[in-house]
């Protein structure tokens, strides 16, 4: 259902012909986002992710110390940590792509990214464990079906979206580029904002279906092999 506020604002803008098509679309998406912000798990997650991205960019330093404002052990604390790891890794990925980077330093960063990927995976599994425990007493209906992904992996994509939106907005706001760059980035930003609304809605619907017994979840532990000395052929061959 479209929030009434979004209908009124969008139709008012169109009727007065004062807004561009992109501005109208962004206005509607913003109203959708604000609507979801007030009522769901995804809204809380989005709020925390946006908070982390803002906190990280106060220093914009991959070595900055995280200051998690949420109580340890809570889902809010886990979500904050999740996006902090994502934010640091986002910028490590930028740094390692510098064509002038020292090869030795690049290798160090690659090792750090490998560890970060493992940490991210571990946190996704912690988030799924939260949902498994929360809905462990739900009676699953005989007609229930399984989803293609667990709630936490969808939330993982929501975390990355917060970073994409922030950095695309930076590109839109740049003063050292021409209008074509800004226009292209604005179109991409509009898509990202729409994607966040859609993904947030899908996550909340999935959680609701699990809560009502219409869907059930399974968690398959990630079988990552490249960090395991017993499974990576290069690592176990070097140990012989």
QUIBELJO-V7812 format. One record per residue. PSI is psi as a letter, one per 30 degrees, with the letter a starting at -180 (NA if undefined). Layout:
# QUIBELJO-V7812
PSI + PSI
This chain:
# QUIBELJO-V7812
k + k + k + e + e + e + e + e + e + e + e + e + e + e + e + f + h + f + k + l + e + e + e + e + e + e + e + e + e + e + e + e + e + e + e + e + f + g + g + l + e + e + e + e + e + e + e + e + e + e + e + e + e + e + e + e + g + e + f + h + k + f + g + k + k + k + i + j + f + l + k + k + f + l + e + e + e + e + e + e + e + e + f + e + e + e + e + e + e + e + f + e + e + e + e + f + g + j + f + g + k + k + e + e + e + e + e + e + e + e + e + e + e + e + e + e + e + e + e + e + e + e + e + e + e + e + e + e + e + e + e + e + e + e + g + f + f + k + j + k + k + f + g + k + l + k + l + f + l + l + e + e + e + e + e + e + e + e + e + e + e + e + e + e + e + e + f + e + e + e + e + e + f + k + f + g + l + l + e + e + e + e + e + e + e + e + e + e + e + e + e + e + e + e + e + e + e + e + e + e + e + e + e + e + e + e + e + e + e + e + e + f + g + f + l + l + k + k + j + j + k + k + h + k + f + f + f + j + f + f + f + j + e + e + e + f + e + f + f + NA
